[in-house]
Amino acid sequence: MSTIASKKTVIFYSVTILILSAILIAYIWQFTLITEKKFNIEKLEKHKLELQKQISQLELVYNRLSAVSRIERIAKNKLHMVYPSNVDTLVINK
């Protein structure tokens, strides 16, 4: 009788250890996944900041290049354009 009881006790403890091991492995695996996701989020946030800096720099370049005073200066100096001396309008009736 004692051998049967001791076998049941060994089986009980073995199953208990197996279940606890499975729970522990699942917890560690979940923790690892969360840590990996956090790392990816940090990496993407850094990339987002870099892209925002690039956008700001490109907006500055765009604003500088599209300034009316710059376009007018290029038109006058490089393209030798001038304002018209007089404006002629033609009205066409139906």
mmCIF file as gemmi writes it, N, C-alpha and C atoms, coordinates in Angstrom:
data_model
loop_
_atom_site.group_PDB
_atom_site.id
_atom_site.type_symbol
_atom_site.label_atom_id
_atom_site.label_alt_id
_atom_site.label_comp_id
_atom_site.label_asym_id
_atom_site.label_entity_id
_atom_site.label_seq_id
_atom_site.pdbx_PDB_ins_code
_atom_site.Cartn_x
_atom_site.Cartn_y
_atom_site.Cartn_z
_atom_site.occupancy
_atom_site.B_iso_or_equiv
_atom_site.pdbx_formal_charge
_atom_site.auth_seq_id
_atom_site.auth_asym_id
_atom_site.pdbx_PDB_model_num
ATOM 1 N N . MET Axp A 1 ? 0.825 -1.186 0 1 0 ? 1 A 1
ATOM 2 C CA . MET Axp A 1 ? 0 0 0 1 0 ? 1 A 1
ATOM 3 C C . MET Axp A 1 ? 0.868 1.247 0 1 0 ? 1 A 1
ATOM 4 N N . SER Axp A 2 ? 1.964 1.219 0.686 1 0 ? 2 A 1
ATOM 5 C CA . SER Axp A 2 ? 2.82 2.401 0.758 1 0 ? 2 A 1
ATOM 6 C C . SER Axp A 2 ? 3.49 2.671 -0.592 1 0 ? 2 A 1
ATOM 7 N N . THR Axp A 3 ? 3.728 1.642 -1.363 1 0 ? 3 A 1
ATOM 8 C CA . THR Axp A 3 ? 4.351 1.858 -2.67 1 0 ? 3 A 1
ATOM 9 C C . THR Axp A 3 ? 3.381 2.531 -3.634 1 0 ? 3 A 1
ATOM 10 N N . ILE Axp A 4 ? 2.115 2.171 -3.536 1 0 ? 4 A 1
ATOM 11 C CA . ILE Axp A 4 ? 1.1 2.801 -4.389 1 0 ? 4 A 1
ATOM 12 C C . ILE Axp A 4 ? 0.941 4.262 -3.981 1 0 ? 4 A 1
ATOM 13 N N . ALA Axp A 5 ? 0.911 4.554 -2.698 1 0 ? 5 A 1
ATOM 14 C CA . ALA Axp A 5 ? 0.785 5.925 -2.207 1 0 ? 5 A 1
ATOM 15 C C . ALA Axp A 5 ? 2.004 6.743 -2.59 1 0 ? 5 A 1
ATOM 16 N N . SER Axp A 6 ? 3.173 6.14 -2.496 1 0 ? 6 A 1
ATOM 17 C CA . SER Axp A 6 ? 4.382 6.893 -2.846 1 0 ? 6 A 1
ATOM 18 C C . SER Axp A 6 ? 4.44 7.151 -4.355 1 0 ? 6 A 1
ATOM 19 N N . LYS Axp A 7 ? 3.952 6.205 -5.18 1 0 ? 7 A 1
ATOM 20 C CA . LYS Axp A 7 ? 3.892 6.409 -6.624 1 0 ? 7 A 1
ATOM 21 C C . LYS Axp A 7 ? 2.923 7.541 -6.963 1 0 ? 7 A 1
ATOM 22 N N . LYS Axp A 8 ? 1.765 7.568 -6.266 1 0 ? 8 A 1
ATOM 23 C CA . LYS Axp A 8 ? 0.795 8.637 -6.497 1 0 ? 8 A 1
ATOM 24 C C . LYS Axp A 8 ? 1.384 9.988 -6.085 1 0 ? 8 A 1
ATOM 25 N N . THR Axp A 9 ? 2.12 9.997 -4.996 1 0 ? 9 A 1
ATOM 26 C CA . THR Axp A 9 ? 2.743 11.241 -4.537 1 0 ? 9 A 1
ATOM 27 C C . THR Axp A 9 ? 3.788 11.711 -5.546 1 0 ? 9 A 1
ATOM 28 N N . VAL Axp A 10 ? 4.59 10.806 -6.058 1 0 ? 10 A 1
ATOM 29 C CA . VAL Axp A 10 ? 5.612 11.156 -7.052 1 0 ? 10 A 1
ATOM 30 C C . VAL Axp A 10 ? 4.936 11.68 -8.321 1 0 ? 10 A 1
ATOM 31 N N . ILE Axp A 11 ? 3.882 11.03 -8.748 1 0 ? 11 A 1
ATOM 32 C CA . ILE Axp A 11 ? 3.149 11.469 -9.939 1 0 ? 11 A 1
ATOM 33 C C . ILE Axp A 11 ? 2.531 12.844 -9.693 1 0 ? 11 A 1
ATOM 34 N N . PHE Axp A 12 ? 1.939 13.036 -8.516 1 0 ? 12 A 1
ATOM 35 C CA . PHE Axp A 12 ? 1.328 14.324 -8.172 1 0 ? 12 A 1
ATOM 36 C C . PHE Axp A 12 ? 2.372 15.438 -8.224 1 0 ? 12 A 1
ATOM 37 N N . TYR Axp A 13 ? 3.513 15.21 -7.574 1 0 ? 13 A 1
ATOM 38 C CA . TYR Axp A 13 ? 4.563 16.229 -7.569 1 0 ? 13 A 1
ATOM 39 C C . TYR Axp A 13 ? 5.126 16.454 -8.974 1 0 ? 13 A 1
ATOM 40 N N . SER Axp A 14 ? 5.257 15.41 -9.733 1 0 ? 14 A 1
ATOM 41 C CA . SER Axp A 14 ? 5.767 15.537 -11.106 1 0 ? 14 A 1
ATOM 42 C C . SER Axp A 14 ? 4.814 16.371 -11.964 1 0 ? 14 A 1
ATOM 43 N N . VAL Axp A 15 ? 3.535 16.063 -11.849 1 0 ? 15 A 1
ATOM 44 C CA . VAL Axp A 15 ? 2.533 16.823 -12.615 1 0 ? 15 A 1
ATOM 45 C C . VAL Axp A 15 ? 2.509 18.282 -12.15 1 0 ? 15 A 1
ATOM 46 N N . THR Axp A 16 ? 2.586 18.493 -10.829 1 0 ? 16 A 1
ATOM 47 C CA . THR Axp A 16 ? 2.585 19.851 -10.285 1 0 ? 16 A 1
ATOM 48 C C . THR Axp A 16 ? 3.804 20.626 -10.791 1 0 ? 16 A 1
ATOM 49 N N . ILE Axp A 17 ? 4.953 20.006 -10.751 1 0 ? 17 A 1
ATOM 50 C CA . ILE Axp A 17 ? 6.171 20.666 -11.243 1 0 ? 17 A 1
ATOM 51 C C . ILE Axp A 17 ? 6.053 20.943 -12.743 1 0 ? 17 A 1
ATOM 52 N N . LEU Axp A 18 ? 5.485 20.034 -13.491 1 0 ? 18 A 1
ATOM 53 C CA . LEU Axp A 18 ? 5.305 20.207 -14.931 1 0 ? 18 A 1
ATOM 54 C C . LEU Axp A 18 ? 4.373 21.382 -15.22 1 0 ? 18 A 1
ATOM 55 N N . ILE Axp A 19 ? 3.276 21.475 -14.505 1 0 ? 19 A 1
ATOM 56 C CA . ILE Axp A 19 ? 2.319 22.57 -14.699 1 0 ? 19 A 1
ATOM 57 C C . ILE Axp A 19 ? 2.954 23.906 -14.324 1 0 ? 19 A 1
ATOM 58 N N . LEU Axp A 20 ? 3.633 23.938 -13.172 1 0 ? 20 A 1
ATOM 59 C CA . LEU Axp A 20 ? 4.291 25.174 -12.76 1 0 ? 20 A 1
ATOM 60 C C . LEU Axp A 20 ? 5.392 25.58 -13.755 1 0 ? 20 A 1
ATOM 61 N N . SER Axp A 21 ? 6.1 24.608 -14.287 1 0 ? 21 A 1
ATOM 62 C CA . SER Axp A 21 ? 7.127 24.901 -15.287 1 0 ? 21 A 1
ATOM 63 C C . SER Axp A 21 ? 6.501 25.486 -16.547 1 0 ? 21 A 1
ATOM 64 N N . ALA Axp A 22 ? 5.385 24.921 -16.975 1 0 ? 22 A 1
ATOM 65 C CA . ALA Axp A 22 ? 4.698 25.431 -18.168 1 0 ? 22 A 1
ATOM 66 C C . ALA Axp A 22 ? 4.214 26.866 -17.944 1 0 ? 22 A 1
ATOM 67 N N . ILE Axp A 23 ? 3.677 27.152 -16.769 1 0 ? 23 A 1
ATOM 68 C CA . ILE Axp A 23 ? 3.224 28.508 -16.442 1 0 ? 23 A 1
ATOM 69 C C . ILE Axp A 23 ? 4.412 29.471 -16.435 1 0 ? 23 A 1
ATOM 70 N N . LEU Axp A 24 ? 5.508 29.054 -15.843 1 0 ? 24 A 1
ATOM 71 C CA . LEU Axp A 24 ? 6.701 29.894 -15.791 1 0 ? 24 A 1
ATOM 72 C C . LEU Axp A 24 ? 7.252 30.16 -17.189 1 0 ? 24 A 1
ATOM 73 N N . ILE Axp A 25 ? 7.284 29.143 -18.022 1 0 ? 25 A 1
ATOM 74 C CA . ILE Axp A 25 ? 7.77 29.314 -19.399 1 0 ? 25 A 1
ATOM 75 C C . ILE Axp A 25 ? 6.853 30.273 -20.162 1 0 ? 25 A 1
ATOM 76 N N . ALA Axp A 26 ? 5.541 30.125 -19.982 1 0 ? 26 A 1
ATOM 77 C CA . ALA Axp A 26 ? 4.594 31.026 -20.652 1 0 ? 26 A 1
ATOM 78 C C . ALA Axp A 26 ? 4.792 32.465 -20.181 1 0 ? 26 A 1
ATOM 79 N N . TYR Axp A 27 ? 5.025 32.666 -18.891 1 0 ? 27 A 1
ATOM 80 C CA . TYR Axp A 27 ? 5.241 34.012 -18.348 1 0 ? 27 A 1
ATOM 81 C C . TYR Axp A 27 ? 6.514 34.633 -18.914 1 0 ? 27 A 1
ATOM 82 N N . ILE Axp A 28 ? 7.589 33.851 -18.948 1 0 ? 28 A 1
ATOM 83 C CA . ILE Axp A 28 ? 8.86 34.36 -19.469 1 0 ? 28 A 1
ATOM 84 C C . ILE Axp A 28 ? 8.728 34.674 -20.964 1 0 ? 28 A 1
ATOM 85 N N . TRP Axp A 29 ? 8.056 33.817 -21.697 1 0 ? 29 A 1
ATOM 86 C CA . TRP Axp A 29 ? 7.862 34.029 -23.125 1 0 ? 29 A 1
ATOM 87 C C . TRP Axp A 29 ? 7.061 35.313 -23.377 1 0 ? 29 A 1
ATOM 88 N N . GLN Axp A 30 ? 5.997 35.508 -22.598 1 0 ? 30 A 1
ATOM 89 C CA . GLN Axp A 30 ? 5.178 36.708 -22.72 1 0 ? 30 A 1
ATOM 90 C C . GLN Axp A 30 ? 6.006 37.957 -22.369 1 0 ? 30 A 1
ATOM 91 N N . PHE Axp A 31 ? 6.792 37.892 -21.333 1 0 ? 31 A 1
ATOM 92 C CA . PHE Axp A 31 ? 7.646 39.01 -20.934 1 0 ? 31 A 1
ATOM 93 C C . PHE Axp A 31 ? 8.654 39.343 -22.036 1 0 ? 31 A 1
ATOM 94 N N . THR Axp A 32 ? 9.193 38.309 -22.665 1 0 ? 32 A 1
ATOM 95 C CA . THR Axp A 32 ? 10.141 38.512 -23.764 1 0 ? 32 A 1
ATOM 96 C C . THR Axp A 32 ? 9.462 39.199 -24.94 1 0 ? 32 A 1
ATOM 97 N N . LEU Axp A 33 ? 8.262 38.78 -25.284 1 0 ? 33 A 1
ATOM 98 C CA . LEU Axp A 33 ? 7.524 39.412 -26.381 1 0 ? 33 A 1
ATOM 99 C C . LEU Axp A 33 ? 7.234 40.878 -26.078 1 0 ? 33 A 1
ATOM 100 N N . ILE Axp A 34 ? 6.832 41.169 -24.86 1 0 ? 34 A 1
ATOM 101 C CA . ILE Axp A 34 ? 6.53 42.551 -24.473 1 0 ? 34 A 1
ATOM 102 C C . ILE Axp A 34 ? 7.788 43.404 -24.556 1 0 ? 34 A 1
ATOM 103 N N . THR Axp A 35 ? 8.9 42.872 -24.085 1 0 ? 35 A 1
ATOM 104 C CA . THR Axp A 35 ? 10.159 43.608 -24.145 1 0 ? 35 A 1
ATOM 105 C C . THR Axp A 35 ? 10.558 43.883 -25.597 1 0 ? 35 A 1
ATOM 106 N N . GLU Axp A 36 ? 10.371 42.9 -26.462 1 0 ? 36 A 1
ATOM 107 C CA . GLU Axp A 36 ? 10.689 43.074 -27.878 1 0 ? 36 A 1
ATOM 108 C C . GLU Axp A 36 ? 9.802 44.145 -28.509 1 0 ? 36 A 1
ATOM 109 N N . LYS Axp A 37 ? 8.521 44.143 -28.175 1 0 ? 37 A 1
ATOM 110 C CA . LYS Axp A 37 ? 7.588 45.147 -28.704 1 0 ? 37 A 1
ATOM 111 C C . LYS Axp A 37 ? 7.972 46.545 -28.226 1 0 ? 37 A 1
ATOM 112 N N . LYS Axp A 38 ? 8.35 46.67 -26.96 1 0 ? 38 A 1
ATOM 113 C CA . LYS Axp A 38 ? 8.773 47.966 -26.439 1 0 ? 38 A 1
ATOM 114 C C . LYS Axp A 38 ? 10.015 48.461 -27.17 1 0 ? 38 A 1
ATOM 115 N N . PHE Axp A 39 ? 10.952 47.578 -27.438 1 0 ? 39 A 1
ATOM 116 C CA . PHE Axp A 39 ? 12.163 47.944 -28.168 1 0 ? 39 A 1
ATOM 117 C C . PHE Axp A 39 ? 11.815 48.431 -29.572 1 0 ? 39 A 1
ATOM 118 N N . ASN Axp A 40 ? 10.907 47.733 -30.241 1 0 ? 40 A 1
ATOM 119 C CA . ASN Axp A 40 ? 10.481 48.138 -31.583 1 0 ? 40 A 1
ATOM 120 C C . ASN Axp A 40 ? 9.78 49.495 -31.547 1 0 ? 40 A 1
ATOM 121 N N . ILE Axp A 41 ? 8.978 49.731 -30.532 1 0 ? 41 A 1
ATOM 122 C CA . ILE Axp A 41 ? 8.285 51.019 -30.394 1 0 ? 41 A 1
ATOM 123 C C . ILE Axp A 41 ? 9.299 52.14 -30.226 1 0 ? 41 A 1
ATOM 124 N N . GLU Axp A 42 ? 10.299 51.941 -29.386 1 0 ? 42 A 1
ATOM 125 C CA . GLU Axp A 42 ? 11.335 52.962 -29.186 1 0 ? 42 A 1
ATOM 126 C C . GLU Axp A 42 ? 12.081 53.241 -30.492 1 0 ? 42 A 1
ATOM 127 N N . LYS Axp A 43 ? 12.399 52.178 -31.223 1 0 ? 43 A 1
ATOM 128 C CA . LYS Axp A 43 ? 13.116 52.334 -32.487 1 0 ? 43 A 1
ATOM 129 C C . LYS Axp A 43 ? 12.261 53.111 -33.49 1 0 ? 43 A 1
ATOM 130 N N . LEU Axp A 44 ? 10.972 52.798 -33.556 1 0 ? 44 A 1
ATOM 131 C CA . LEU Axp A 44 ? 10.081 53.501 -34.474 1 0 ? 44 A 1
ATOM 132 C C . LEU Axp A 44 ? 9.874 54.954 -34.059 1 0 ? 44 A 1
ATOM 133 N N . GLU Axp A 45 ? 9.849 55.231 -32.767 1 0 ? 45 A 1
ATOM 134 C CA . GLU Axp A 45 ? 9.703 56.614 -32.307 1 0 ? 45 A 1
ATOM 135 C C . GLU Axp A 45 ? 10.941 57.432 -32.678 1 0 ? 45 A 1
ATOM 136 N N . LYS Axp A 46 ? 12.129 56.838 -32.568 1 0 ? 46 A 1
ATOM 137 C CA . LYS Axp A 46 ? 13.347 57.532 -32.986 1 0 ? 46 A 1
ATOM 138 C C . LYS Axp A 46 ? 13.308 57.815 -34.482 1 0 ? 46 A 1
ATOM 139 N N . HIS Axp A 47 ? 12.874 56.828 -35.248 1 0 ? 47 A 1
ATOM 140 C CA . HIS Axp A 47 ? 12.769 56.998 -36.696 1 0 ? 47 A 1
ATOM 141 C C . HIS Axp A 47 ? 11.748 58.091 -37.034 1 0 ? 47 A 1
ATOM 142 N N . LYS Axp A 48 ? 10.652 58.125 -36.297 1 0 ? 48 A 1
ATOM 143 C CA . LYS Axp A 48 ? 9.629 59.151 -36.501 1 0 ? 48 A 1
ATOM 144 C C . LYS Axp A 48 ? 10.203 60.54 -36.242 1 0 ? 48 A 1
ATOM 145 N N . LEU Axp A 49 ? 10.984 60.693 -35.174 1 0 ? 49 A 1
ATOM 146 C CA . LEU Axp A 49 ? 11.605 61.983 -34.874 1 0 ? 49 A 1
ATOM 147 C C . LEU Axp A 49 ? 12.569 62.402 -35.983 1 0 ? 49 A 1
ATOM 148 N N . GLU Axp A 50 ? 13.343 61.461 -36.496 1 0 ? 50 A 1
ATOM 149 C CA . GLU Axp A 50 ? 14.252 61.769 -37.596 1 0 ? 50 A 1
ATOM 150 C C . GLU Axp A 50 ? 13.479 62.231 -38.821 1 0 ? 50 A 1
ATOM 151 N N . LEU Axp A 51 ? 12.383 61.558 -39.123 1 0 ? 51 A 1
ATOM 152 C CA . LEU Axp A 51 ? 11.567 61.94 -40.272 1 0 ? 51 A 1
ATOM 153 C C . LEU Axp A 51 ? 10.934 63.311 -40.065 1 0 ? 51 A 1
ATOM 154 N N . GLN Axp A 52 ? 10.511 63.614 -38.843 1 0 ? 52 A 1
ATOM 155 C CA . GLN Axp A 52 ? 9.945 64.93 -38.561 1 0 ? 52 A 1
ATOM 156 C C . GLN Axp A 52 ? 10.997 66.024 -38.736 1 0 ? 52 A 1
ATOM 157 N N . LYS Axp A 53 ? 12.242 65.74 -38.331 1 0 ? 53 A 1
ATOM 158 C CA . LYS Axp A 53 ? 13.325 66.7 -38.546 1 0 ? 53 A 1
ATOM 159 C C . LYS Axp A 53 ? 13.551 66.922 -40.039 1 0 ? 53 A 1
ATOM 160 N N . GLN Axp A 54 ? 13.551 65.838 -40.802 1 0 ? 54 A 1
ATOM 161 C CA . GLN Axp A 54 ? 13.738 65.96 -42.247 1 0 ? 54 A 1
ATOM 162 C C . GLN Axp A 54 ? 12.608 66.766 -42.879 1 0 ? 54 A 1
ATOM 163 N N . ILE Axp A 55 ? 11.39 66.53 -42.429 1 0 ? 55 A 1
ATOM 164 C CA . ILE Axp A 55 ? 10.246 67.277 -42.948 1 0 ? 55 A 1
ATOM 165 C C . ILE Axp A 55 ? 10.398 68.755 -42.646 1 0 ? 55 A 1
ATOM 166 N N . SER Axp A 56 ? 10.82 69.087 -41.431 1 0 ? 56 A 1
ATOM 167 C CA . SER Axp A 56 ? 11.021 70.49 -41.059 1 0 ? 56 A 1
ATOM 168 C C . SER Axp A 56 ? 12.091 71.132 -41.937 1 0 ? 56 A 1
ATOM 169 N N . GLN Axp A 57 ? 13.184 70.419 -42.155 1 0 ? 57 A 1
ATOM 170 C CA . GLN Axp A 57 ? 14.259 70.957 -42.993 1 0 ? 57 A 1
ATOM 171 C C . GLN Axp A 57 ? 13.784 71.157 -44.428 1 0 ? 57 A 1
ATOM 172 N N . LEU Axp A 58 ? 13.026 70.202 -44.944 1 0 ? 58 A 1
ATOM 173 C CA . LEU Axp A 58 ? 12.52 70.322 -46.311 1 0 ? 58 A 1
ATOM 174 C C . LEU Axp A 58 ? 11.501 71.449 -46.436 1 0 ? 58 A 1
ATOM 175 N N . GLU Axp A 59 ? 10.697 71.661 -45.394 1 0 ? 59 A 1
ATOM 176 C CA . GLU Axp A 59 ? 9.757 72.776 -45.418 1 0 ? 59 A 1
ATOM 177 C C . GLU Axp A 59 ? 10.502 74.106 -45.425 1 0 ? 59 A 1
ATOM 178 N N . LEU Axp A 60 ? 11.602 74.193 -44.675 1 0 ? 60 A 1
ATOM 179 C CA . LEU Axp A 60 ? 12.411 75.413 -44.697 1 0 ? 60 A 1
ATOM 180 C C . LEU Axp A 60 ? 12.995 75.661 -46.089 1 0 ? 60 A 1
ATOM 181 N N . VAL Axp A 61 ? 13.517 74.626 -46.704 1 0 ? 61 A 1
ATOM 182 C CA . VAL Axp A 61 ? 14.072 74.754 -48.051 1 0 ? 61 A 1
ATOM 183 C C . VAL Axp A 61 ? 12.978 75.167 -49.03 1 0 ? 61 A 1
ATOM 184 N N . TYR Axp A 62 ? 11.827 74.537 -48.926 1 0 ? 62 A 1
ATOM 185 C CA . TYR Axp A 62 ? 10.704 74.866 -49.806 1 0 ? 62 A 1
ATOM 186 C C . TYR Axp A 62 ? 10.297 76.324 -49.638 1 0 ? 62 A 1
ATOM 187 N N . ASN Axp A 63 ? 10.161 76.764 -48.405 1 0 ? 63 A 1
ATOM 188 C CA . ASN Axp A 63 ? 9.764 78.147 -48.152 1 0 ? 63 A 1
ATOM 189 C C . ASN Axp A 63 ? 10.809 79.129 -48.668 1 0 ? 63 A 1
ATOM 190 N N . ARG Axp A 64 ? 12.071 78.783 -48.508 1 0 ? 64 A 1
ATOM 191 C CA . ARG Axp A 64 ? 13.134 79.659 -49.003 1 0 ? 64 A 1
ATOM 192 C C . ARG Axp A 64 ? 13.116 79.719 -50.525 1 0 ? 64 A 1
ATOM 193 N N . LEU Axp A 65 ? 12.952 78.566 -51.172 1 0 ? 65 A 1
ATOM 194 C CA . LEU Axp A 65 ? 12.976 78.529 -52.636 1 0 ? 65 A 1
ATOM 195 C C . LEU Axp A 65 ? 11.724 79.132 -53.262 1 0 ? 65 A 1
ATOM 196 N N . SER Axp A 66 ? 10.602 79.061 -52.572 1 0 ? 66 A 1
ATOM 197 C CA . SER Axp A 66 ? 9.361 79.562 -53.156 1 0 ? 66 A 1
ATOM 198 C C . SER Axp A 66 ? 9.016 80.979 -52.703 1 0 ? 66 A 1
ATOM 199 N N . ALA Axp A 67 ? 9.959 81.65 -52.06 1 0 ? 67 A 1
ATOM 200 C CA . ALA Axp A 67 ? 9.715 83.025 -51.62 1 0 ? 67 A 1
ATOM 201 C C . ALA Axp A 67 ? 9.557 83.923 -52.844 1 0 ? 67 A 1
ATOM 202 N N . VAL Axp A 68 ? 8.566 84.811 -52.799 1 0 ? 68 A 1
ATOM 203 C CA . VAL Axp A 68 ? 8.261 85.677 -53.927 1 0 ? 68 A 1
ATOM 204 C C . VAL Axp A 68 ? 9.444 86.588 -54.236 1 0 ? 68 A 1
ATOM 205 N N . SER Axp A 69 ? 10.098 87.094 -53.221 1 0 ? 69 A 1
ATOM 206 C CA . SER Axp A 69 ? 11.234 87.986 -53.449 1 0 ? 69 A 1
ATOM 207 C C . SER Axp A 69 ? 12.364 87.263 -54.19 1 0 ? 69 A 1
ATOM 208 N N . ARG Axp A 70 ? 12.602 86.02 -53.868 1 0 ? 70 A 1
ATOM 209 C CA . ARG Axp A 70 ? 13.642 85.246 -54.548 1 0 ? 70 A 1
ATOM 210 C C . ARG Axp A 70 ? 13.264 85.01 -56.004 1 0 ? 70 A 1
ATOM 211 N N . ILE Axp A 71 ? 12.022 84.614 -56.235 1 0 ? 71 A 1
ATOM 212 C CA . ILE Axp A 71 ? 11.563 84.354 -57.603 1 0 ? 71 A 1
ATOM 213 C C . ILE Axp A 71 ? 11.634 85.636 -58.436 1 0 ? 71 A 1
ATOM 214 N N . GLU Axp A 72 ? 11.243 86.748 -57.835 1 0 ? 72 A 1
ATOM 215 C CA . GLU Axp A 72 ? 11.295 88.025 -58.549 1 0 ? 72 A 1
ATOM 216 C C . GLU Axp A 72 ? 12.744 88.409 -58.875 1 0 ? 72 A 1
ATOM 217 N N . ARG Axp A 73 ? 13.66 88.228 -57.948 1 0 ? 73 A 1
ATOM 218 C CA . ARG Axp A 73 ? 15.067 88.544 -58.163 1 0 ? 73 A 1
ATOM 219 C C . ARG Axp A 73 ? 15.651 87.695 -59.29 1 0 ? 73 A 1
ATOM 220 N N . ILE Axp A 74 ? 15.331 86.401 -59.305 1 0 ? 74 A 1
ATOM 221 C CA . ILE Axp A 74 ? 15.816 85.516 -60.375 1 0 ? 74 A 1
ATOM 222 C C . ILE Axp A 74 ? 15.226 85.937 -61.711 1 0 ? 74 A 1
ATOM 223 N N . ALA Axp A 75 ? 13.94 86.274 -61.715 1 0 ? 75 A 1
ATOM 224 C CA . ALA Axp A 75 ? 13.293 86.684 -62.958 1 0 ? 75 A 1
ATOM 225 C C . ALA Axp A 75 ? 13.939 87.95 -63.511 1 0 ? 75 A 1
ATOM 226 N N . LYS Axp A 76 ? 14.26 88.908 -62.653 1 0 ? 76 A 1
ATOM 227 C CA . LYS Axp A 76 ? 14.864 90.165 -63.111 1 0 ? 76 A 1
ATOM 228 C C . LYS Axp A 76 ? 16.326 89.978 -63.501 1 0 ? 76 A 1
ATOM 229 N N . ASN Axp A 77 ? 17.12 89.339 -62.654 1 0 ? 77 A 1
ATOM 230 C CA . ASN Axp A 77 ? 18.566 89.273 -62.85 1 0 ? 77 A 1
ATOM 231 C C . ASN Axp A 77 ? 19.002 88.191 -63.835 1 0 ? 77 A 1
ATOM 232 N N . LYS Axp A 78 ? 18.474 87.02 -63.732 1 0 ? 78 A 1
ATOM 233 C CA . LYS Axp A 78 ? 18.94 85.918 -64.577 1 0 ? 78 A 1
ATOM 234 C C . LYS Axp A 78 ? 18.147 85.798 -65.873 1 0 ? 78 A 1
ATOM 235 N N . LEU Axp A 79 ? 16.852 86.043 -65.795 1 0 ? 79 A 1
ATOM 236 C CA . LEU Axp A 79 ? 16.012 85.871 -66.979 1 0 ? 79 A 1
ATOM 237 C C . LEU Axp A 79 ? 15.733 87.188 -67.684 1 0 ? 79 A 1
ATOM 238 N N . HIS Axp A 80 ? 16.194 88.295 -67.086 1 0 ? 80 A 1
ATOM 239 C CA . HIS Axp A 80 ? 16.036 89.637 -67.659 1 0 ? 80 A 1
ATOM 240 C C . HIS Axp A 80 ? 14.579 89.978 -67.937 1 0 ? 80 A 1
ATOM 241 N N . MET Axp A 81 ? 13.748 89.595 -67.059 1 0 ? 81 A 1
ATOM 242 C CA . MET Axp A 81 ? 12.32 89.918 -67.187 1 0 ? 81 A 1
ATOM 243 C C . MET Axp A 81 ? 12.074 91.276 -66.543 1 0 ? 81 A 1
ATOM 244 N N . VAL Axp A 82 ? 11.073 91.992 -67.067 1 0 ? 82 A 1
ATOM 245 C CA . VAL Axp A 82 ? 10.713 93.304 -66.521 1 0 ? 82 A 1
ATOM 246 C C . VAL Axp A 82 ? 9.195 93.371 -66.404 1 0 ? 82 A 1
ATOM 247 N N . TYR Axp A 83 ? 8.752 94.296 -65.569 1 0 ? 83 A 1
ATOM 248 C CA . TYR Axp A 83 ? 7.316 94.53 -65.472 1 0 ? 83 A 1
ATOM 249 C C . TYR Axp A 83 ? 6.863 95.224 -66.746 1 0 ? 83 A 1
ATOM 250 N N . PRO Axp A 84 ? 5.658 94.977 -67.19 1 0 ? 84 A 1
ATOM 251 C CA . PRO Axp A 84 ? 5.191 95.634 -68.413 1 0 ? 84 A 1
ATOM 252 C C . PRO Axp A 84 ? 5.061 97.143 -68.197 1 0 ? 84 A 1
ATOM 253 N N . SER Axp A 85 ? 5.361 97.898 -69.241 1 0 ? 85 A 1
ATOM 254 C CA . SER Axp A 85 ? 5.268 99.351 -69.112 1 0 ? 85 A 1
ATOM 255 C C . SER Axp A 85 ? 3.817 99.809 -69.174 1 0 ? 85 A 1
ATOM 256 N N . ASN Axp A 86 ? 3.042 99.184 -69.991 1 0 ? 86 A 1
ATOM 257 C CA . ASN Axp A 86 ? 1.609 99.473 -69.999 1 0 ? 86 A 1
ATOM 258 C C . ASN Axp A 86 ? 0.851 98.167 -70.216 1 0 ? 86 A 1
ATOM 259 N N . VAL Axp A 87 ? -0.375 98.175 -69.807 1 0 ? 87 A 1
ATOM 260 C CA . VAL Axp A 87 ? -1.193 96.979 -69.916 1 0 ? 87 A 1
ATOM 261 C C . VAL Axp A 87 ? -2.303 97.277 -70.907 1 0 ? 87 A 1
ATOM 262 N N . ASP Axp A 88 ? -2.382 96.491 -71.935 1 0 ? 88 A 1
ATOM 263 C CA . ASP Axp A 88 ? -3.44 96.628 -72.923 1 0 ? 88 A 1
ATOM 264 C C . ASP Axp A 88 ? -4.486 95.565 -72.658 1 0 ? 88 A 1
ATOM 265 N N . THR Axp A 89 ? -5.726 95.995 -72.668 1 0 ? 89 A 1
ATOM 266 C CA . THR Axp A 89 ? -6.809 95.038 -72.49 1 0 ? 89 A 1
ATOM 267 C C . THR Axp A 89 ? -7.697 95.089 -73.713 1 0 ? 89 A 1
ATOM 268 N N . LEU Axp A 90 ? -8.212 93.985 -74.075 1 0 ? 90 A 1
ATOM 269 C CA . LEU Axp A 90 ? -9.091 93.884 -75.226 1 0 ? 90 A 1
ATOM 270 C C . LEU Axp A 90 ? -10.378 93.251 -74.75 1 0 ? 90 A 1
ATOM 271 N N . VAL Axp A 91 ? -11.467 93.941 -74.972 1 0 ? 91 A 1
ATOM 272 C CA . VAL Axp A 91 ? -12.769 93.452 -74.564 1 0 ? 91 A 1
ATOM 273 C C . VAL Axp A 91 ? -13.486 92.967 -75.809 1 0 ? 91 A 1
ATOM 274 N N . ILE Axp A 92 ? -13.966 91.767 -75.767 1 0 ? 92 A 1
ATOM 275 C CA . ILE Axp A 92 ? -14.675 91.172 -76.909 1 0 ? 92 A 1
ATOM 276 C C . ILE Axp A 92 ? -16.126 90.99 -76.509 1 0 ? 92 A 1
ATOM 277 N N . ASN Axp A 93 ? -16.989 91.581 -77.275 1 0 ? 93 A 1
ATOM 278 C CA . ASN Axp A 93 ? -18.434 91.432 -77.038 1 0 ? 93 A 1
ATOM 279 C C . ASN Axp A 93 ? -18.931 90.216 -77.793 1 0 ? 93 A 1
ATOM 280 N N . LYS Axp A 94 ? -20.029 89.688 -77.323 1 0 ? 94 A 1
ATOM 281 C CA . LYS Axp A 94 ? -20.613 88.524 -77.974 1 0 ? 94 A 1
ATOM 282 C C . LYS Axp A 94 ? -21.22 88.855 -79.283 1 0 ? 94 A 1
